Amino acid sequence: MQATKVIDARGSFCPGPMMELVRAIKSANVGDVIELISNDKGSEKEIPSWISRTSHKLLEIQQKGDEWHFFVQKGERKKGG
């Protein structure tokens, strides 16, 4: 999968990887795909949980050894919320 931006958050621990993803999404355009690489075990549950409460879309999670690659597509901001 091709990402518009890659964030390498290996070595950063909760809530660091998610905060880096939030910053990247804020500066991205709707439709951009962001790849977040994390080796923090908490990211495995924290990232999908956060995305499920937003207008963004979790396209794919790949586990490679002790790290996770999250592919997130920026969605349009929800109106009236």
N, C-alpha and C positions, 0 to 999 in steps of 0.2 A: 504494500500500500504506500502511495506517495503522499508525504506530508508537506504542507506549506511551510511549517516551522517545526523544528525539533528542539525539545527542551531536555537536557541531560540533568536530571535531578538525583543521579546516583550519589550516595554519600549524604544526602539531605534526609532528615527524618521528620516524621509527623509533627506539625502540619506543613512542613516545608514544600514537599512535592505538590500538594494541592494548591498552596498559595502561589507557586510558580505557574501552575496551570491557569489559575484565575487571572493572573496578570497577563499571561499570553493571550487568553481569550478576549480580555478587555481591549487589547490593541489589535486584534485580528479583525478581518472582514467576515461578514456572514458567508458561510460556505467553506471558509478555510478549514483545513485539516491540520490539527496540531498533534504531534507525537510526543508523549511524555514518557521518558525512560526513568524508572525508579527501582531501587533495590530495597526500599522500605516496605516490610511485610504489611504494614497498616494500609498502604496505598491500594492493595488488592481489593479491599472492601470500601475504603473511604472514597476513592475516586468514582467508582460506579454509583455509590449512594448519592454523592453530591450531584452528579450529572442527572440522575433520575429526577431530581427536584428542579431542574433548569430546562431551558428550551434547547439546550445543546444535545448532541447525539453521540453516544458511544458506538463507534463503528466496529471496533475490534480490540481485543486484548490478546497479546502474544506473550507467553512466558518463555523466557530463554534463560535457563539455569536459575540463578537466584534474582533475576530482574524481570520486571514487567514493562511491556511497551503498550501504552494506551493510545489509541487513535480516536481523537475527539473532533467532531465537526461543529463549528460554531453555528448556532441557530439564531433565528430572529428573536429579538427581545419580546417577551410577553407584554401585551398591552393591558392596562388597567389592574396590574397586580402589585 
